[in-house]
Amino acid sequence: MKLIIAYIQPERLNAVKQALYEAEVFKMSVTNALGCGQQKGYHESYRGADVEVNLLKKVRLEIAVNDAFVKPTLDAIIKGARTGRIGDGKIFVMPLEECYRIRTGETGSPAIG
């Protein structure tokens, strides 16, 4: 079991979700995030003052998958998120020690679904 965490551009969320659905990955958590990386932000003028904005809007996806779904999930995220420009995002894959389904009490791979 693996936990896949991806940071993507907010405008690419629908494309990533569509690619995940095509790869038969339906369960995910999505949260708004702020972050900076190689983009380094931008400068803007607000009421005559120069303001540096270096925390940019991102979307964080968390997807727990069984080992057989790791590669299709990664491929789907990359397919939906890639534009070829700086700031497309990052994906982290971490081992998932245990999973529990609260409703049924299932544990491990069956609990992920």
Contacts in CASP RR format, 6 or more apart in sequence:
PFRMAT RR
TARGET T0000
AUTHOR 0000-0000-0000
METHOD contacts of the structure
MODEL  1
MKLIIAYIQPERLNAVKQALYEAEVFKMSVTNALGCGQQKGYHESYRGAD
VEVNLLKKVRLEIAVNDAFVKPTLDAIIKGARTGRIGDGKIFVMPLEECY
RIRTGETGSPAIG
1 64 0 8 1.000
1 65 0 8 1.000
1 66 0 8 1.000
1 67 0 8 1.000
1 95 0 8 1.000
1 96 0 8 1.000
1 97 0 8 1.000
1 99 0 8 1.000
1 108 0 8 1.000
1 109 0 8 1.000
1 112 0 8 1.000
2 64 0 8 1.000
2 65 0 8 1.000
2 67 0 8 1.000
2 70 0 8 1.000
2 93 0 8 1.000
2 94 0 8 1.000
2 95 0 8 1.000
2 96 0 8 1.000
3 62 0 8 1.000
3 63 0 8 1.000
3 64 0 8 1.000
3 93 0 8 1.000
3 94 0 8 1.000
3 95 0 8 1.000
3 96 0 8 1.000
4 61 0 8 1.000
4 62 0 8 1.000
4 63 0 8 1.000
4 64 0 8 1.000
4 65 0 8 1.000
4 70 0 8 1.000
4 73 0 8 1.000
4 74 0 8 1.000
4 77 0 8 1.000
4 91 0 8 1.000
4 92 0 8 1.000
4 93 0 8 1.000
4 94 0 8 1.000
5 60 0 8 1.000
5 61 0 8 1.000
5 62 0 8 1.000
5 91 0 8 1.000
5 92 0 8 1.000
5 94 0 8 1.000
6 16 0 8 1.000
6 60 0 8 1.000
6 61 0 8 1.000
6 63 0 8 1.000
6 77 0 8 1.000
6 81 0 8 1.000
6 89 0 8 1.000
6 90 0 8 1.000
6 91 0 8 1.000
6 92 0 8 1.000
7 33 0 8 1.000
7 35 0 8 1.000
7 58 0 8 1.000
7 59 0 8 1.000
7 60 0 8 1.000
7 61 0 8 1.000
7 89 0 8 1.000
7 90 0 8 1.000
7 91 0 8 1.000
8 16 0 8 1.000
8 58 0 8 1.000
8 59 0 8 1.000
8 61 0 8 1.000
8 77 0 8 1.000
8 81 0 8 1.000
8 88 0 8 1.000
8 89 0 8 1.000
9 58 0 8 1.000
9 59 0 8 1.000
9 81 0 8 1.000
9 83 0 8 1.000
9 87 0 8 1.000
9 88 0 8 1.000
9 89 0 8 1.000
10 32 0 8 1.000
10 57 0 8 1.000
10 58 0 8 1.000
10 59 0 8 1.000
12 59 0 8 1.000
12 80 0 8 1.000
12 81 0 8 1.000
12 83 0 8 1.000
12 88 0 8 1.000
13 30 0 8 1.000
13 59 0 8 1.000
15 80 0 8 1.000
15 81 0 8 1.000
16 61 0 8 1.000
16 76 0 8 1.000
16 77 0 8 1.000
16 80 0 8 1.000
16 81 0 8 1.000
17 28 0 8 1.000
18 80 0 8 1.000
19 76 0 8 1.000
19 77 0 8 1.000
19 79 0 8 1.000
19 80 0 8 1.000
20 26 0 8 1.000
20 28 0 8 1.000
20 63 0 8 1.000
20 73 0 8 1.000
20 76 0 8 1.000
20 77 0 8 1.000
22 76 0 8 1.000
23 69 0 8 1.000
23 72 0 8 1.000
23 73 0 8 1.000
23 75 0 8 1.000
23 76 0 8 1.000
24 69 0 8 1.000
24 72 0 8 1.000
25 63 0 8 1.000
25 65 0 8 1.000
25 69 0 8 1.000
25 72 0 8 1.000
25 73 0 8 1.000
25 76 0 8 1.000
27 63 0 8 1.000
27 64 0 8 1.000
27 112 0 8 1.000
27 113 0 8 1.000
28 61 0 8 1.000
28 62 0 8 1.000
28 63 0 8 1.000
29 61 0 8 1.000
29 62 0 8 1.000
29 63 0 8 1.000
30 59 0 8 1.000
30 60 0 8 1.000
30 61 0 8 1.000
30 62 0 8 1.000
31 59 0 8 1.000
31 60 0 8 1.000
31 62 0 8 1.000
32 57 0 8 1.000
32 58 0 8 1.000
32 59 0 8 1.000
32 60 0 8 1.000
33 57 0 8 1.000
33 58 0 8 1.000
33 59 0 8 1.000
33 60 0 8 1.000
34 55 0 8 1.000
34 56 0 8 1.000
34 57 0 8 1.000
34 58 0 8 1.000
35 55 0 8 1.000
35 56 0 8 1.000
35 58 0 8 1.000
36 54 0 8 1.000
36 55 0 8 1.000
36 56 0 8 1.000
37 87 0 8 1.000
38 86 0 8 1.000
38 87 0 8 1.000
39 56 0 8 1.000
39 86 0 8 1.000
39 87 0 8 1.000
40 54 0 8 1.000
41 52 0 8 1.000
41 53 0 8 1.000
41 54 0 8 1.000
41 55 0 8 1.000
41 56 0 8 1.000
42 52 0 8 1.000
42 53 0 8 1.000
43 50 0 8 1.000
43 51 0 8 1.000
43 52 0 8 1.000
43 53 0 8 1.000
44 50 0 8 1.000
44 51 0 8 1.000
44 53 0 8 1.000
45 51 0 8 1.000
58 89 0 8 1.000
61 77 0 8 1.000
63 73 0 8 1.000
64 96 0 8 1.000
64 99 0 8 1.000
64 112 0 8 1.000
65 73 0 8 1.000
65 112 0 8 1.000
66 109 0 8 1.000
66 112 0 8 1.000
66 113 0 8 1.000
70 93 0 8 1.000
74 91 0 8 1.000
74 93 0 8 1.000
77 91 0 8 1.000
78 91 0 8 1.000
81 88 0 8 1.000
81 89 0 8 1.000
82 88 0 8 1.000
98 107 0 8 1.000
98 108 0 8 1.000
99 107 0 8 1.000
99 108 0 8 1.000
99 109 0 8 1.000
99 111 0 8 1.000
99 112 0 8 1.000
100 106 0 8 1.000
100 107 0 8 1.000
100 108 0 8 1.000
100 111 0 8 1.000
101 107 0 8 1.000
101 110 0 8 1.000
101 111 0 8 1.000
104 111 0 8 1.000
105 111 0 8 1.000
END
